[in-house]
Amino acid sequence: MKRRDFIHQTAASTALLSITGIGLSCTKSKTTKITILHTNDVHSHIDAFGPNEGENSNKGGISRRAALVESVRKDNPHTLLLDAGDIFQGTPYFNFYGGEIEFKLMSLLKYDVATLGNHDFDNGINGLYSQLPHAKFDFISANYDFSNTLMDTHVKPYKIFIKDGIKIGVFGLGIELKGLVNKEDYKETKYLDPIEIAQDMSRILKIEEQCHLVICLSHLGYEYKTTPSKISDLKLAKSTKEIDLIIGGHTHTFLKEPTIVNNSIGKKVIINQVGCFGLYVGKIDFYFDDNQLKESVGSKMAV
């Protein structure tokens, strides 16, 4: 991607999500910028789309994503790269290599953490487990209980990062596998209520661990208009109180800009999802003054 086009696309899609305050001080405050990059539902799309692929022509591809991620990290070393699941299934790369290529390439891009989507069980829980040695990043999921499976101890509920003194807690949530995945593929994996688990995880991270920023890496889906009772990212945000950012997946929702909703106590929660197939990388910048969150800016970058 040409630098001019990159700047134009980023600027055109940027939405200012501000939480601002005005005060007087005799000392200069320290401003820290934390950048969150994220993908979801890449579905084994390693190569860019060809020139005759309609609206997706000449878009995507792991090499372009790598260059984009590297440019952001160069601009701000305090950057995390996250994935919201459904890494597997969608191209012959998965059919032939079973996820090895996907995990190796994500490791080369230095992903920090990922959660699991329903399609990540498509070769069974044994197939997923066999590919773990190729992933040089961690998997998190708080509402999948793997205690009676091969995945036990290999998936943690959350992970904490510290970037320039800012403590960032990230926890994962997955969609109910029953009805989406054959029982024999996920075996004894137990599904726990996402809202109850999110309330517990966000409390632990914000109150007990004293994280400055709490992120939910979700594969629940953005919204279900025909089945409003189904748990989604929008419902999750409105039902909890300690989450700052929800990075979503599953519904392949192309948001033009992040959604802002009020949580159960009236505080703002950012929700973002960038469609599917690695066509976009989401980018959220958080600005902290003396470790207090003051402002956030969200954008979507074409790959």
ABEGO torsion letter per residue (X at the ends): XBAAAAAAAAAAABBBBBBBBBBBBABBBBBBBBBBBBBBGAGGBABBBBAAAEAABGBEEAAAAAAAAAAAAAABABBBBBBAEGABEGBAAAAAAGGAAAAAAAAAAGBABBBBBAAAAAAEAAAAAAAAAABABBBBBAABBAAABAABGABBABBBBBBGGBBBBBBBBBBBABGABBAAAAEABBBBBAAAAAAAAAAAAAAAAGBABBBBBBAAEABBAABAABBBAAAAAAABAABABBBBBGAGBBBABBBBBBBAAGBBBBBBBAEBGGABBBBBBBBBBGGBBABBBBBBBBX
